[in-house]
Structures are given as structure tokens and as C-alpha cells.
Amino acid sequence: MTINLSPQRRDDMLTVTKAGDVLIINDTEFDFTQVPDGGLLPLEALNSDWFQSDVERIDGELVLTLTLPVTANASEAARFPQRLTDVPDGEVEFPQ
């Protein structure tokens, strides 16, 4: 799974746990197991403010963009985050 991050000035928290093709975002489960290779799930179907793009499966890998909430005094790493690639199962670590 590849997760692109789109930083936004927000005070709320983002917690994401990955389990295979399932993401649990702030206690809401999003199951992408049915997205076929070369297919996509449109952003409008996700019904969540945390997603900033369609969810695509490219060469067998899910690719998506999430909102990354940042505070006014966020680090440069959080304000200009790198893409997260080969994200392992478990809690997803974001730049602080």
C-alpha cells in the first residue's frame, strides 16, 4: 500500500491502522479488498473527509491520499510529508 499525504491545518487527530487491504481510520473501517487490479474506488464513494483521492489498485498495490492534520507549529516533515510506501500492517506512523 502507498499512502500519499495531503497536509491541512487542522486541530483534530488522525489514527490509522492497516490490516491487509483494510484501513481503520479513527474507528471507521474502510475495506478495499474488492478493488481489482487496475480498478479504482471513486473519492465520492468513500464518504470520509480523510480521503483526498480515489483509491486505486496499481500493479496489485493500493494507492491513496489521506489528509494529514498539522498544527500551526508542525515540523517541516509534517508540512511537506514524504509518500508512505510498503506500509506494513499495524498502526500507520505519520511525520510529527
GIZIDA-V203069 format. One record per pair of residues at least 12 apart in sequence whose ideal C-beta (glycine too) atoms are under 7 Angstrom apart, sorted by sequence separation. I is the first residue (numbers start at 1). J is the second residue. D is the distance in Angstrom with one decimal. If there is no record, write none. Layout:
i->I j->J d->D
i->I j->J d->D
This chain:
i->14 j->26 d->6.7
i->21 j->33 d->4.5
i->42 j->54 d->5.2
i->53 j->65 d->3.8
i->41 j->54 d->6.3
i->51 j->64 d->6.5
i->52 j->65 d->4.2
i->68 j->81 d->5.9
i->40 j->54 d->4.6
i->41 j->55 d->4.4
i->51 j->65 d->7.0
i->52 j->66 d->6.6
i->81 j->95 d->5.1
i->40 j->55 d->6.4
i->51 j->66 d->6.3
i->52 j->67 d->5.6
i->30 j->46 d->6.9
i->40 j->56 d->4.4
i->50 j->66 d->5.5
i->1 j->18 d->6.5
i->50 j->67 d->5.2
i->78 j->95 d->4.5
i->39 j->57 d->5.7
i->49 j->67 d->6.7
i->77 j->95 d->3.9
i->78 j->96 d->6.2
i->38 j->57 d->6.8
i->28 j->48 d->6.9
i->35 j->55 d->6.1
i->37 j->57 d->5.2
i->75 j->95 d->6.6
i->36 j->57 d->6.4
i->75 j->96 d->6.2
i->35 j->57 d->4.7
i->25 j->48 d->6.8
i->32 j->55 d->5.6
i->37 j->60 d->5.6
i->25 j->50 d->5.2
i->68 j->94 d->6.0
i->35 j->62 d->6.8
i->32 j->62 d->5.6
i->14 j->50 d->6.7
i->21 j->62 d->6.1
i->6 j->52 d->4.4
i->14 j->68 d->6.7
i->14 j->69 d->5.5
i->13 j->69 d->6.8
i->12 j->69 d->5.6
i->2 j->61 d->6.2
i->6 j->65 d->5.5
i->8 j->67 d->5.3
i->10 j->69 d->3.7
i->1 j->61 d->6.4
i->11 j->71 d->6.9
i->1 j->62 d->4.6
i->2 j->63 d->4.6
i->3 j->64 d->6.1
i->4 j->65 d->4.1
i->5 j->66 d->6.1
i->6 j->67 d->5.5
i->7 j->68 d->4.7
i->8 j->69 d->6.2
i->9 j->70 d->6.1
i->6 j->68 d->6.4
i->8 j->70 d->6.8
i->3 j->66 d->5.8
i->5 j->68 d->4.2
i->7 j->70 d->4.7
i->9 j->72 d->6.7
i->18 j->87 d->5.6
i->20 j->89 d->6.7
i->19 j->89 d->5.5
i->7 j->78 d->6.4
i->18 j->89 d->5.4
i->7 j->79 d->5.6
i->18 j->90 d->6.6
i->17 j->90 d->6.7
i->7 j->81 d->6.2
i->17 j->91 d->5.3
i->18 j->92 d->5.7
i->17 j->92 d->6.9
i->5 j->81 d->4.0
i->16 j->92 d->4.2
i->4 j->83 d->5.3
i->14 j->94 d->7.0
i->2 j->83 d->6.2
i->3 j->84 d->4.2
i->2 j->84 d->6.8
i->2 j->85 d->5.1
i->3 j->87 d->5.8
i->1 j->87 d->4.6
i->3 j->92 d->6.9
